[in-house]
Amino acid sequence: MRVVARAWKVGALLTCLLATIVVAADPAVTVLNGTYEGLYLSSFDQDIFLGIPYAQSTGGLNRFRIPQSLNSTWNGTRPAKQYGDTCPDPSDADLSMSEDCLSINIVGTSALPNYNLTYLVQRSVEIGKPVIATSINYRKGAWGMLYSQEIQGTGNTNLALRDMRKGLAWVSENIEAFGGDKDGVTIWGESAGSFAVGQLLMSYGGRTDNLFHRSIQESGSAATAWYNGTDWYQPIYDNIVDKTNCTDQVDTLDCLRTVPYETMLPLLAAPSQEPGWYPIVDGHIIPNYPTELLKSGRFAHIPHLYGTNSDEGTDNAPAGSVINTDTQLYDYINGSTGFDFPDSVIRQQGLQFKRIAAIMGDAFYHATRLSDARAYSKYSPTYIYRFNTLPWQSNNTTARAYKGVAHFTEVAFVFANPNFYGPWPEYKALSDEMSAQWINFVAGGNPNAEGLPSWPVYNASANGLDLVIQAKGRGYNGSYVEEDTWRLKGREFLSQWARRRHV
């Protein structure tokens, strides 16, 4: 998850001053626990600090526990010059992983080049609205969302969300030392990160504790995830207990804390059935289903920037020629664990790949965006978009073209990284435009500024308004405002049935 804080004007000046006077030396900053030395990036004229812990290691006795506060201080200086370990996840096998992973990076990313925040920070300086960007590592999968009666009974639920809030607390306590404004924090995520932002908005029924003040969600909602309970997770937990020889112990959860990391890693790779690991309604940090919290207004009433890509579902639909008939389509939805739709609902959804992709995209992204936008906009300024520009790769790689404006496509443009949005001037212009809109929103809760497409608040029309974001050239006519009636019937229908997915 990314956290962006607007910079104090004096902080921006201090950064420039450090870059001018102390060019040969790396920067040092003193936070509550002690002093860290970071890196000076001459190519961007930026100071960065990497791998700073915001909580204790999650290994040993802290495994499957809420994040524990740092309890040490030191004299002298500690290095903050390389990324910390990523939290355990077999899909990140190329990265250094361990349970000592709760760290934060300032003006940096979490080791993935797609999320290199240095370009975006550079862009913020160019347009005169400097921001400080941070990214927070948190526990993923079963390490952060394992559930059972044993976990419920000890209160160690929804650890991933608790990690994020712990990281945000560190930002609130320390970001001013880096020139940031603790009262101007934007939480921002894409895909699973966007689910998380939606969940943070609803955490404790909308309590922010002044940890965040604006939100950006790209392609995902709190209601995209599932919120299954003990009937779902208990057999999975019991299976892990059996395979670690903890079955005969008085406290099976405590026993799991003694199992070697190397033994636990493959056992927590994936549950025995889909869907995977998601938060649960614990009556505490997640007090109720997201659909219920939306309906009752129990979420953070702060400005929102939120959107989806036109062809989100092409990444969720089964690849290849798996679905070629109506019957295969119905059977796929009926057999997809987690939907729980009656047969009559499945048959009302009626080349099949595009059809199933549209259904999946609406169920997980476009329908939830509609419900969220309608709820958010009742209480605070809400800016909604639909991104509709093919990625550069799609125009050069036939194998990707069928996916259209797929999930994740907008990221390259927002992050202003030329390595990913490509060499075309029309795409650079779109990236300049989008990155400026996002930065304007971070700086003041409004993406609009002179020279940018006019972006109205969502509830400026009874049907809702969103900005269709497009390049100008390459077959596109530029961005424009539309009423939010795109595929409306299907989106509203799936929104009504969202509860059957346990959301």
LUMBAMAR-531206 format. One line per field, with one value per residue (C-alpha): residue number from 1; x, z, y; residue in one letter. Coordinates in Angstrom, 1 decimal. Each point is the difference from the previous one (the first is absolute). Layout:
BEGIN
seq = NUM,... .
xx = X,... .
zz = Z,... .
yy = Y,... .
type = a,... .
This chain:
BEGIN
seq = 1,2,3,4,5,6,7,8,9,10,11,12,13,14,15,16,17,18,19,20,21,22,23,24,25,26,27,28,29,30,31,32,33,34,35,36,37,38,39,40,41,42,43,44,45,46,47,48,49,50,51,52,53,54,55,56,57,58,59,60,61,62,63,64,65,66,67,68,69,70,71,72,73,74,75,76,77,78,79,80,81,82,83,84,85,86,87,88,89,90,91,92,93,94,95,96,97,98,99,100,101,102,103,104,105,106,107,108,109,110,111,112,113,114,115,116,117,118,119,120,121,122,123,124,125,126,127,128,129,130,131,132,133,134,135,136,137,138,139,140,141,142,143,144,145,146,147,148,149,150,151,152,153,154,155,156,157,158,159,160,161,162,163,164,165,166,167,168,169,170,171,172,173,174,175,176,177,178,179,180,181,182,183,184,185,186,187,188,189,190,191,192,193,194,195,196,197,198,199,200,201,202,203,204,205,206,207,208,209,210,211,212,213,214,215,216,217,218,219,220,221,222,223,224,225,226,227,228,229,230,231,232,233,234,235,236,237,238,239,240,241,242,243,244,245,246,247,248,249,250,251,252,253,254,255,256,257,258,259,260,261,262,263,264,265,266,267,268,269,270,271,272,273,274,275,276,277,278,279,280,281,282,283,284,285,286,287,288,289,290,291,292,293,294,295,296,297,298,299,300,301,302,303,304,305,306,307,308,309,310,311,312,313,314,315,316,317,318,319,320,321,322,323,324,325,326,327,328,329,330,331,332,333,334,335,336,337,338,339,340,341,342,343,344,345,346,347,348,349,350,351,352,353,354,355,356,357,358,359,360,361,362,363,364,365,366,367,368,369,370,371,372,373,374,375,376,377,378,379,380,381,382,383,384,385,386,387,388,389,390,391,392,393,394,395,396,397,398,399,400,401,402,403,404,405,406,407,408,409,410,411,412,413,414,415,416,417,418,419,420,421,422,423,424,425,426,427,428,429,430,431,432,433,434,435,436,437,438,439,440,441,442,443,444,445,446,447,448,449,450,451,452,453,454,455,456,457,458,459,460,461,462,463,464,465,466,467,468,469,470,471,472,473,474,475,476,477,478,479,480,481,482,483,484,485,486,487,488,489,490,491,492,493,494,495,496,497,498,499,500,501,502,503 .
xx = 0.0,1.2,-0.4,0.5,0.3,0.0,3.3,0.2,1.3,2.9,0.6,0.2,2.5,2.0,0.2,1.3,2.5,1.3,0.4,1.9,2.3,0.6,0.3,2.8,-1.6,-3.0,-2.9,-0.6,-3.4,-0.8,-3.3,-1.4,2.2,3.2,1.9,0.0,2.3,-1.6,1.2,0.2,-1.1,1.8,-1.9,-3.3,1.4,-1.8,0.7,-1.3,-0.1,-0.7,-0.9,-0.7,-1.9,-3.3,-0.7,1.8,0.7,-3.1,2.0,0.1,-2.4,-1.2,-1.2,-3.8,-0.1,-1.0,3.0,2.2,1.4,3.7,1.3,3.7,1.9,3.6,2.9,1.9,-1.3,-1.5,0.0,-3.3,1.5,-1.6,-3.4,-1.0,-1.2,-3.4,-2.6,-0.3,-1.6,1.1,-1.0,2.8,2.7,2.4,0.0,1.6,-2.7,-0.3,-2.3,2.0,-1.8,-2.0,1.9,-0.7,1.8,0.0,0.0,0.3,-1.9,-0.1,2.7,-2.3,1.0,-3.6,-0.6,3.1,-1.2,3.0,-1.4,-3.3,1.8,2.1,-3.2,-1.5,3.0,-0.3,-3.6,0.7,-1.8,2.7,-1.1,1.8,-0.8,0.3,-0.8,-0.9,0.8,-2.7,-0.7,-1.8,-1.9,-0.4,2.8,-2.2,-3.5,-0.1,-3.2,-1.6,-1.8,3.4,1.0,-3.4,0.2,3.4,-0.9,2.8,-2.2,0.5,3.7,0.7,-2.3,1.4,3.5,-1.1,-1.4,3.1,2.1,-2.3,0.5,3.8,-0.6,-2.1,2.7,3.1,-0.8,0.6,3.6,0.2,-1.8,-3.5,-3.4,-1.5,-3.4,0.0,0.4,-1.5,-0.3,0.3,-0.2,-0.5,-1.8,0.5,1.4,-3.2,-2.0,2.1,-0.6,-3.7,0.3,2.0,-2.7,-2.5,2.4,-1.6,-3.1,1.7,2.4,3.1,1.7,1.5,2.2,-1.2,-2.0,-0.6,-0.2,0.9,-1.3,0.9,-1.8,-1.4,-2.4,-0.4,-3.0,2.2,1.4,-1.9,-0.7,-0.4,-0.1,1.0,-2.0,2.3,3.3,-0.1,0.7,2.9,1.4,-0.5,1.8,3.0,0.0,0.0,2.9,2.1,-0.6,-1.8,-3.2,0.5,1.2,-2.2,0.5,0.3,0.4,2.9,1.5,0.0,2.2,2.7,0.0,3.1,-0.6,1.2,-2.7,-2.8,0.7,-1.3,-2.9,-1.2,0.5,-3.7,-3.2,-1.3,-2.8,-0.8,-0.6,3.3,0.9,-2.2,-1.0,-2.9,-2.7,1.4,-2.4,3.1,2.2,-2.5,-3.3,-2.4,-0.2,1.3,-3.4,-1.7,2.6,-0.5,-3.7,0.2,2.7,2.5,3.2,2.4,-1.6,3.0,0.7,0.4,1.5,-1.1,-0.3,0.1,1.3,-2.4,1.0,0.8,-1.5,2.3,2.6,-2.6,-1.7,1.4,2.6,0.0,-3.0,-1.5,-3.3,-1.6,-3.7,-2.7,0.0,3.8,-0.5,-2.8,2.0,3.0,-1.8,-2.0,3.2,2.0,0.3,-1.1,-2.7,-2.9,-2.3,-3.4,-0.4,-2.5,2.5,2.7,-2.2,-1.1,3.6,-0.5,10.0,-1.1,3.4,-1.1,-3.4,1.5,2.6,-2.7,-1.9,3.2,1.0,-3.4,-0.2,3.4,0.7,-2.6,-3.0,1.8,1.4,-3.6,-1.2,3.0,-0.2,-3.7,0.7,3.2,-1.4,-2.8,2.5,3.1,1.5,0.4,1.7,-0.6,1.8,-0.2,3.4,-0.4,3.4,1.7,3.5,3.0,0.8,-3.4,0.7,3.3,-0.8,-2.8,-0.3,-1.2,-2.3,-3.0,0.1,-0.8,0.3,0.7,0.6,3.2,0.2,-0.4,2.9,2.8,-1.6,-0.8,3.6,1.5,2.6,1.1,1.3,-3.6,-2.3,2.2,1.7,-3.0,-0.5,-3.8,0.6,2.5,-2.6,-2.6,2.4,0.9,-3.8,-0.8,2.9,-0.8,-3.7,1.1,2.5,-2.5,-2.4,2.7,0.9,-3.5,-2.8,-0.8,1.6,-0.9,2.5,0.5,0.8,-1.5,-3.3,-2.9,-0.9,-3.3,-0.9,-2.0,-3.3,-0.1,-2.6,-2.9,1.5,3.6,2.8,3.4,3.0,0.8,3.8,1.4,3.1,-0.4,1.2,0.7,-3.8,-1.1,-1.6,1.1,-1.7,-3.7,-2.7,-2.8,-3.0,0.6,-2.5,2.6,-1.2,-2.3,-2.6,2.5,2.0,-3.1,-1.2,3.3,0.2,-3.4,1.4,3.4,-1.0,-0.2,3.8,0.2,0.7 .
zz = 0.0,-0.8,2.2,-1.3,2.2,-1.3,0.8,2.2,-2.1,2.4,-0.4,-3.7,0.4,2.5,-2.5,-2.7,2.5,1.0,-3.6,-0.7,3.0,0.9,-3.5,1.0,3.2,0.5,2.0,3.7,1.8,3.7,0.8,3.4,0.3,-1.3,-3.1,-3.5,-2.9,-3.4,-3.6,-2.2,-3.6,-2.2,-3.1,1.7,2.5,2.7,3.4,0.7,3.0,-0.4,2.3,3.1,2.5,1.3,2.3,1.5,-2.0,-0.5,0.5,3.1,2.8,-2.2,-2.8,-0.5,2.5,-0.4,-1.0,3.1,0.4,-0.3,3.6,-0.5,-0.6,-0.9,-0.2,-3.1,-3.5,-1.7,-3.8,-1.9,-3.5,-1.2,-0.1,2.9,-0.5,-1.6,2.1,-0.7,-3.3,-2.3,-3.0,0.9,-0.1,-1.8,2.9,3.4,2.4,3.8,2.9,1.0,-2.7,1.4,-1.5,-1.8,-2.9,-0.3,-3.5,-1.3,-0.8,1.2,-2.3,-3.1,-2.9,-1.1,3.2,-0.1,1.8,-0.8,-3.4,1.6,2.7,-2.7,-1.9,3.2,0.2,-3.7,0.5,3.2,2.4,1.6,1.8,2.1,-1.0,2.2,-0.4,2.8,0.1,1.7,0.6,-2.9,-0.6,2.9,1.9,0.3,-0.4,1.5,1.9,2.3,3.4,1.6,-1.7,0.6,3.7,0.4,-1.9,-2.5,-3.1,-3.2,0.6,-3.4,0.7,3.4,-1.5,-2.4,2.8,2.0,-2.9,-0.3,3.7,-0.7,-2.8,2.3,2.7,-2.2,-3.5,1.0,0.6,-3.8,-0.9,-0.2,1.3,2.3,-0.4,-3.8,-0.5,-3.0,0.0,-3.5,-1.4,-3.2,-0.3,3.4,1.2,-1.0,1.9,3.0,-0.4,-0.1,3.1,1.8,-0.7,1.8,2.8,3.4,-1.8,-1.7,2.8,-1.5,3.2,-2.1,-1.7,-3.5,-1.7,-3.6,-2.0,-3.5,-1.2,-3.3,-1.1,3.2,2.9,3.5,-1.6,-2.6,2.7,1.8,3.8,0.8,3.6,2.2,-2.0,-3.0,1.7,2.9,-2.2,-1.6,3.4,1.3,-3.1,0.7,3.7,-1.0,-2.4,2.6,2.7,2.2,0.2,3.5,1.6,2.4,-1.9,-3.7,-1.0,2.5,-1.4,-3.6,1.3,0.8,-3.4,-2.1,-2.7,-2.7,0.9,0.2,-3.3,-2.4,2.3,-0.1,-3.7,-0.9,1.6,-1.1,-2.0,-1.6,0.7,1.8,3.1,0.8,3.1,2.1,1.9,3.5,1.5,0.8,-2.7,-2.6,1.9,-2.7,-3.7,-2.2,-1.8,3.4,1.0,-3.3,0.4,3.5,-0.8,2.4,-1.9,0.0,-1.4,-1.8,-3.6,-2.4,-3.5,-1.3,-3.3,-2.1,-3.4,-2.8,-0.4,3.6,-0.2,-2.7,2.7,2.1,-2.8,-0.8,-2.8,-3.2,-1.4,3.3,-0.6,-3.4,0.7,2.2,2.0,0.7,1.1,2.4,1.3,0.6,2.1,1.8,0.9,1.0,3.8,1.6,-2.3,1.5,-2.6,-0.6,-3.4,-1.0,0.6,-2.0,-3.0,0.0,-0.8,-3.2,-8.7,4.1,1.5,-0.3,1.6,3.0,0.3,0.1,2.7,2.1,-0.5,1.0,3.0,1.5,-1.2,-1.9,2.1,3.3,-1.3,-0.8,3.6,1.6,-2.1,0.8,3.8,0.2,-1.9,2.5,2.6,-1.7,-3.4,-2.1,-3.4,-2.2,-3.2,-2.6,-1.6,-3.7,-1.7,-1.2,1.4,-2.1,0.3,-1.5,-3.1,-0.5,1.3,-1.8,3.0,2.3,-2.4,0.8,3.6,-0.9,2.6,2.7,3.7,0.9,-3.3,1.5,2.5,-2.5,-0.9,3.6,1.2,-2.9,-0.7,-3.6,0.3,0.1,-1.8,-3.1,-2.6,-1.6,0.5,0.3,2.9,1.7,-0.2,1.6,2.8,0.6,0.3,2.3,2.3,0.4,0.8,2.7,1.5,0.1,1.8,2.5,0.6,0.5,-0.5,-3.5,-3.3,-2.0,-1.1,-2.9,-3.2,1.1,-1.1,2.2,2.5,1.8,3.3,-0.4,1.3,-2.2,-2.0,1.2,-1.9,1.2,-2.1,-0.7,-2.1,-2.9,-0.1,-3.5,-2.0,-2.7,-3.1,-0.9,-0.8,3.2,0.2,3.5,3.4,0.4,2.6,-0.1,2.1,1.9,-1.9,-1.8,0.3,2.7,0.0,0.6,2.6,2.0,-0.2,1.3,2.7,1.3,0.2,1.5,3.5,-1.4,-0.5,3.8,-0.4 .
yy = 0.0,3.5,3.0,3.5,3.1,3.5,1.8,3.0,2.9,0.4,-3.8,0.4,2.8,-2.0,-2.9,2.4,1.5,-3.4,-0.9,3.2,0.1,-3.6,-1.5,-2.4,-1.3,-2.2,1.4,-0.7,0.4,-0.5,-1.7,-1.0,-3.1,1.4,1.3,-1.6,0.7,-0.3,0.4,3.0,-0.7,2.5,-1.0,1.1,2.5,-1.9,-1.4,-3.5,-2.2,-3.7,-2.9,1.9,-2.3,1.3,-3.0,-3.0,-3.2,-2.1,-3.3,-2.2,1.0,2.9,-2.3,0.3,2.8,3.7,2.1,0.8,3.5,0.7,0.1,1.1,3.1,0.5,2.5,0.5,-0.6,-3.0,-0.6,0.2,-0.6,-3.2,-1.5,-2.2,-3.6,-0.4,-1.8,-3.7,-0.8,-2.8,2.1,2.4,-2.7,2.3,2.4,-0.3,-1.2,-0.5,0.6,3.0,2.0,2.9,2.8,3.3,1.8,3.7,1.5,-3.6,-3.1,-3.6,-1.3,-0.3,2.3,0.5,1.9,2.1,3.2,2.1,1.0,1.1,2.0,1.6,0.9,1.5,2.4,0.9,1.1,1.9,-2.3,-2.1,-3.2,-2.6,-3.6,-3.0,-3.7,-2.4,-3.7,-2.1,-3.7,-1.6,-3.2,-2.4,1.8,3.0,-1.4,-3.5,-0.6,-2.6,-0.2,0.1,3.2,1.6,-0.9,1.7,3.2,-0.5,0.6,1.9,0.5,1.4,3.0,0.4,0.1,2.7,2.1,-0.5,1.2,3.0,0.8,0.0,2.5,2.2,0.0,0.4,1.4,3.6,-0.8,-0.7,3.2,-1.5,1.1,-2.5,1.7,-0.4,-3.8,-1.8,-3.8,-1.5,-3.5,-1.9,-3.4,-1.8,3.3,1.6,-2.6,0.9,3.7,-0.7,-2.1,2.6,2.5,-2.3,-1.1,0.5,1.2,3.0,1.1,1.6,1.1,2.8,-2.6,0.8,2.8,-1.0,-3.3,-1.2,-3.3,-1.5,-3.1,-1.5,0.4,-1.3,-1.8,-1.7,-2.4,-2.8,0.0,-3.6,-1.3,-2.9,-2.5,0.8,0.5,-2.5,-3.1,1.8,1.0,-3.6,-1.4,2.3,-1.1,-3.6,0.4,1.7,-2.6,2.5,-2.0,-1.4,3.3,1.9,3.3,-0.8,3.6,0.4,-3.2,1.4,2.9,-2.6,-1.6,0.8,2.7,-2.3,-2.6,2.6,1.7,-2.7,-0.8,3.6,0.4,-0.4,-1.3,-3.4,1.7,3.3,2.8,0.7,1.9,3.1,2.0,-1.1,1.8,-0.1,2.5,2.2,1.4,-1.3,0.4,-1.1,-0.9,2.8,0.2,0.6,2.6,1.8,0.0,1.5,2.5,-1.6,0.8,2.9,3.2,1.3,1.0,-2.9,-0.6,-3.4,-1.8,-3.1,-1.0,-0.9,-3.6,-1.0,-3.4,-1.4,-0.8,-1.8,-2.0,-3.5,0.2,-2.0,-1.8,-1.2,1.7,-0.3,-0.6,1.3,-3.2,0.3,3.6,-0.9,-3.0,2.2,2.5,-2.6,-1.9,3.0,-0.3,3.2,1.3,-2.0,1.4,-1.8,-1.6,2.7,2.7,-1.8,-0.4,3.6,1.0,-1.0,-1.4,-0.9,1.2,3.6,-0.9,-1.7,2.8,2.6,-1.9,-0.5,3.6,1.3,-2.3,0.8,3.6,2.0,-0.9,0.5,3.4,1.0,-0.8,1.6,3.2,0.4,-0.4,2.0,3.0,0.4,1.2,1.4,1.1,-3.1,-0.1,-3.1,-1.1,-2.7,-0.5,-0.9,0.0,-3.2,-0.6,0.5,-3.7,-0.9,2.0,-1.9,-3.5,-1.9,-2.4,2.8,1.8,-2.1,1.2,3.5,2.8,-2.6,0.0,1.9,1.9,3.5,-0.5,0.8,3.3,1.1,-0.7,2.1,-2.7,0.0,-3.5,-1.2,2.4,-0.2,2.3,1.6,3.8,-0.4,-2.4,2.2,2.8,-2.2,-1.0,3.6,0.8,-2.9,0.3,3.7,-0.8,-2.6,2.4,2.8,-2.2,-1.0,3.6,1.4,-2.7,1.3,-1.3,3.1,2.7,2.3,-1.9,-3.3,-1.5,1.2,-2.8,0.6,-1.6,-3.2,1.3,3.1,-2.0,-2.3,-2.9,0.7,1.4,-1.5,1.0,-2.4,0.3,-0.4,1.0,2.6,-1.7,-3.7,-0.2,1.7,3.5,0.9,-0.2,0.9,-0.1,-2.6,-0.8,-3.2,-2.1,-2.2,-3.6,1.3,-2.8,-2.8,2.0,0.8,-3.6,-1.4,2.7,-1.3,-3.5,0.9,-1.3,-3.5,0.3,0.7,3.7 .
type = m,r,v,v,a,r,a,w,k,v,g,a,l,l,t,c,l,l,a,t,i,v,v,a,a,d,p,a,v,t,v,l,n,g,t,y,e,g,l,y,l,s,s,f,d,q,d,i,f,l,g,i,p,y,a,q,s,t,g,g,l,n,r,f,r,i,p,q,s,l,n,s,t,w,n,g,t,r,p,a,k,q,y,g,d,t,c,p,d,p,s,d,a,d,l,s,m,s,e,d,c,l,s,i,n,i,v,g,t,s,a,l,p,n,y,n,l,t,y,l,v,q,r,s,v,e,i,g,k,p,v,i,a,t,s,i,n,y,r,k,g,a,w,g,m,l,y,s,q,e,i,q,g,t,g,n,t,n,l,a,l,r,d,m,r,k,g,l,a,w,v,s,e,n,i,e,a,f,g,g,d,k,d,g,v,t,i,w,g,e,s,a,g,s,f,a,v,g,q,l,l,m,s,y,g,g,r,t,d,n,l,f,h,r,s,i,q,e,s,g,s,a,a,t,a,w,y,n,g,t,d,w,y,q,p,i,y,d,n,i,v,d,k,t,n,c,t,d,q,v,d,t,l,d,c,l,r,t,v,p,y,e,t,m,l,p,l,l,a,a,p,s,q,e,p,g,w,y,p,i,v,d,g,h,i,i,p,n,y,p,t,e,l,l,k,s,g,r,f,a,h,i,p,h,l,y,g,t,n,s,d,e,g,t,d,n,a,p,a,g,s,v,i,n,t,d,t,q,l,y,d,y,i,n,g,s,t,g,f,d,f,p,d,s,v,i,r,q,q,g,l,q,f,k,r,i,a,a,i,m,g,d,a,f,y,h,a,t,r,l,s,d,a,r,a,y,s,k,y,s,p,t,y,i,y,r,f,n,t,l,p,w,q,s,n,n,t,t,a,r,a,y,k,g,v,a,h,f,t,e,v,a,f,v,f,a,n,p,n,f,y,g,p,w,p,e,y,k,a,l,s,d,e,m,s,a,q,w,i,n,f,v,a,g,g,n,p,n,a,e,g,l,p,s,w,p,v,y,n,a,s,a,n,g,l,d,l,v,i,q,a,k,g,r,g,y,n,g,s,y,v,e,e,d,t,w,r,l,k,g,r,e,f,l,s,q,w,a,r,r,r,h,v .
